[in-house]
Amino acid sequence: MIAIAPTTRQRLAGPAVAIGAVSVGFALLDASGQAFWQGLVINLAIFIILVVALNLSSGFTGVFSLGHIGFMALGAYTSAILTLPLHEKAEYLPNLPALLAGIHLDMWVGPIPVGFLAATVIAGALVAIVAWPVGRVLMRLSGHFVAVATLGFLVIVRVLIFNADSLTRGSRTFSNVTSYTNLWWAGAWALVAIYVVWRLKRSPYGREMLAQREDRVAAQSVGIRIMEPRLLAFVIGAFFSAVAGALYAHFITSFSPTVFYFDLTFRVITMLVIGGMGSVSGSVIGAAAIMLLAEGLRRIEDTTLLYGLSQIILAVIFLFIITFRREGLMGQREIALDRLFAPGWRERWRERLRWSRPQRR
């Protein structure tokens, strides 16, 4: 049987159906007024952005980073400062530099807060600029050396936030951030992150990333670049981590430096490892699985008063995965939405449905 390549329309049909289904779900959830479930989905979208960003750096290149939550913290504080009303800046941040003290991004185009969009993009761009010289140094390392170095970067960011009292209020809570983040903002940025990383994986840069991850020496011997793909993955991952920080800041509206540390780092890494390092689909599945599991365990904790149970179970699952299934749920495989309606899709679906039905004896 000769396989027929799908046309452009057939390749776009699968992703379009998936995006349409998610949009309908978002619209129904938005209209329902269920604040709890809306918040859960927004948190899930933010975690998907974080896991996809970390997967780009750690999963594709094999350079395991423990410092991406530091980029998230920088993005959260930057966007919060840019959108904070002027009278609140004067009250909460009296020693803010004059350049920042006079900026308040609160522009609207109809119902769309373009000021928030601008603040998010500016925060991501500034963090990417910071990530470039950091990556020039750290991406030369490999193995446990780079893990320790990126962890040191996270500690440095935490110390700077605590001591930059005029910019971040130090250890005090940064509050009264305007609540801009909703289902549509979080979902749209999650879609952008998934698409960019998925396209990058299928590009020549992505093939270089995966090749040097498997064997750095062999990749160098055939002329494959090492530094450039690593640095690109690190910078783009930092950008999307900052975007996730901006969305998070404008969702919870009050936060402190203690939020962006080991607990959040461990949760994102757990999602990445369980989903599969090197798989964009695995990032989404891992984030959804851990979010749902954590929420279910939290309810059990509230019922049984066994507080801390969720952290213990998540840690056990993490150890089980890295011991018995190191490639995670998806490995490097992807859910091929672009081939969902490829030629012969009706026959394939009929075959699957036929085998899924119970056989009569």
N, C-alpha and C positions, 0 to 999 in steps of 0.2 A: 504494500500500500504506500503510495507516494504522498508525503505530507505537503499540504498546500500552505504557503505563507499567508498569514492574515493581512488584509488590507489595512490602511490607516484607519478607516471608519470602524472596522472590526476590532482593532487594537484599542481604540478610544472608548468603545462601547462598555467594556467591563469596568474601567475606572469611573466612567460617567454614571453607570448604574450604582456603583458603590457610593460615590459622592452624593448622588440624589437620594439614596436611602438614608444616609447619615443626616442629610439636610432635613429630610422629612421628620426623622426622629428628633432632631434639635428643635424644629418648629413645634412639634407636639409637646415636647418637654417644656419649651419656653411658654407655650400657651397654658400649660397645666398649672403653673404657679407653684410647683413643688420645689421649694427653695433647697431642701436637703439634697434631692437628686440632682438638681442643677449644679449645686456646689460640688457634688461628687464627680460629675462629668467634667466640670471645669478643671478640677484637680487632676483628673485623669489626662486631659489634654495637655496640661502643663508638664506632667510627668512624661508623657510621650515625647514632647519636645526635648526634655532633658536626656532621656534614654537614647533617642535617635542621635542627639548631638554627641553623647559620650560614645555611642557605637561607632560613629564616624572616626573618632580619634583612636579609641581603644580596640574596637572590633575589626576595623578595616586595616589599620596599620600595625596592630599588635603592640603599640606603645601604650601601656596601661596607665591611664591618668587617674589620679585621686584628687585633682584640684579643680575640676570643672564647677563645683558648687561655689568656689571663690568667684568665678566669672558671673554666676547667677547673682551673688550678693552685690557685685559691682553694678550689674544691670538694674537690680531692684532699687538701690540707693540713687543711681543716676536718674532714672525715669521719675522717681518720687520727687526729687529736688526740682526737676524741670517742670513738673505739673503742679507743684504746691502753690496755692494762691499767695499773692504778694504779702498780704497782711499776716498770713500765717508764717511765712518765711521770716518776717520781721520779728515775730513773737518766738518762734521755735529755734530759728537759726540767726540770731542777731549778729554774729560774727562772720556770716557768709560773705565770700568775696563779691565785690560790686557787680562783676559780670554775671554771676549766677543770681544775685539778689534781685536783679531787675527782669529776670526771665520768668514768664508764666505761659506755658503752652496750653491754651484753652480755646483753640479755634474749632469751630464746628462748620460743617457743610451739610446742611439739613440735619438729619438725625445722626450723622457720622462724626465722632470726635476726632477730627484729623490732627488735633494737637496731641492727643494720646498716641496716635500712630507715629507722629513725628518724634515724640519723646522715646518711644520704643525703638525706632530705627536708629536714632542718635545714640541711645544707650548701647545698642548692639554694635554700632560702628566704632564708638569709643573703646569699648571692651575689646573688639577685634584688633584695634590699633595697639592696645596694651598687650594683647596676646602674641602679636607678631615678634617683638624682641624677646619676650619670654620663651616663645617656641623656638626661636633661633638658637637658644642655649640648651633648652631641655630636650628638644627632639634629636639632639646628637647622642643622647643616651639610649640605652635599651635595657630590657629586663627589669629587675627589681630596683636598679638605680634610678630609672625615670619615675617609678612609682613613688619612691621616697622623695625625689626632687619635687614632683607635683604636689605631694602632701605638704612639703615645706612651703610651696606657694600658697596653699590654702591657709596655712597658719599665718603667713605674712599678711595676707588680705584681712584675716580676722583681727590681727593686732593693729593694722592700720585703721580699720573701721572703729575699733575701740578707742584709738587715740586721736582720730581726726574729729574732735568734738565740734568744731565749727562747721563741718560738713555733714556729719552723720549723727550728731547728738551723742556720740560715744556709746556707752553701754545702756543708755536710756532708750526707751521705746520710741521709734520713729512713727508717729501717729498722724491722723487726719489726712491721710493720702486719699485722693479722690477715687471713688469706686467706679472705674471704667470697665474693668474686665467682665465680660459676660460669656455666654455659651458661644456666640458667633465669633468674638475676637479670639477666644482660646482655640476654637475649632479651626478657624481660618489659619492661624499661625501654625497649628499642628499639621495641617495639610501642606502648608508651604515647606515646613521642615522635612516632612516625609518625602515630598516630591524632589526637593533639592538633593537630599542625601541619596535617594534612589537613583536619580539621574547621574549623580557623581559616581555611584558605584558602577554604573554601566559605561562610564566614560574611560578614556585612556588613563586618566589620573587614578580612577578606581582600580583598574587592572594593575597599575603600578603599586598601589597600596596593598592589594591582596597578595601580589607576587613577593614583595619584600617582607611581608608579614610571615609567609611560609618559610622563607630561607633568605636571609639578608645577604649572605655571602654569594649564594648562587645568583640572586637578582643582580648584584653588582657586577658579577662576572660576565653577564650578558648585556650590560649597559643600561640596566633599569635604574632610574634615579631613586635615591633614598630620602634625601632631605626635603626636596620640594613637595612630594606628596604628603609626607608627614606634617610639614608646616601648614600646608593648605587644609588638611583635616583638622589640625589643632585650632587654626584661626576660625574656620567656619563653625566648628563645634563651640568655640567660645562665643561667637555671635549669637547662635541660637540659645545657648545657656543664658546669656544676658537677656534675650527676649523672654525666655521663661521666667527670669527674675522680675522683669518689668510687669508681666502678666500677674505674677504672684503678688507683687507689692500692691497692685491696683485691684486685687481681689480681696485680700484680707485687710487692707488699708492700715494696719498697724503691725509692725514687726521690729525685731531686735537682732543684733548680730548673732545671738545664740542659735537662731533658727538655721543659719547657713553653716552647718558644721558636720560632725561625723555621723550623726543619726540620719540626716538627709543623704549624705554621701553613700552610706551603707545601703539605704533603700534603693537608690538609683542603680547601684552596682548589682544588687540582687535582681532587680527587674531585667537588667541587661544580660546577666549570666543565665537566668532562667529562660528568657526568650531566645537567646542564641546570639553570640558575638559574631558579627558579620552579616546579620540578616535584618533588613529594615522591617520586614513583617514580624520577625521575632521580637523586635523592640516594642511594637504595638501590642503584641500578644502578651509579652512579659509584663509590661506596665499594667495592662488590664487585669491579668491574673493576680498580680500582687495587690492591686488596689481592691479588687473584690474580696480576696482572701483576708486582707487586713481589716476591711469593714466587717466581714462576717465574724472574725475573731474578736473585734472590738465589742460587738454585740454580746458575744459569749462572755467576755470579761465583765461587762456591765451586769449580766445576769448572775454569774457565779462568783463575782468579786475576786476572780483570780487575775489581778492586774499584772501586766507584764507577760501574760501568756502569748500574746500575738508576736512579741519580739522573739521569744524563745522558739516558737514554731517556725517563724520565718527564717531564723538562723539555722534550724535543723534542716529545713527544705533546701537552703542555700548549700549547706554541707553535703547533703544527699546528691544534689545536682552536680556539684563539682567533683564528687567522688565517682558516681556511677554513670553520669551522662554529661560529660564536660562540654559537649557541643550545644547543650541547651535543648529546648523544645524544637527549634527550627534549624539549628546548625547554621549553615550559610544559605539554606534554601529560602526562596521567596514564594509568596502566594501570587501566582501569575495572573493578575486581573486583566492584563492586556491580551491574554489568550483565552479569556472566559468565553468569548463569542467568536473564536477562530473557526475556520471551516470544519464542519463535522461536529460542532458543539451539541447539536440536538441528539445525535446518535450517542455521543459520550454520556450525556445526561440520562438518556433512556437506559443505557447500559448500567450506569451507577444506581439508578432507581430500581432496576430489575434485580440487581444483586443485593440491594438493601432491604427488599421485601422478604418477609419470612417465607420459606419454602414449605408448601403443603405436602404432607406425606400421604 
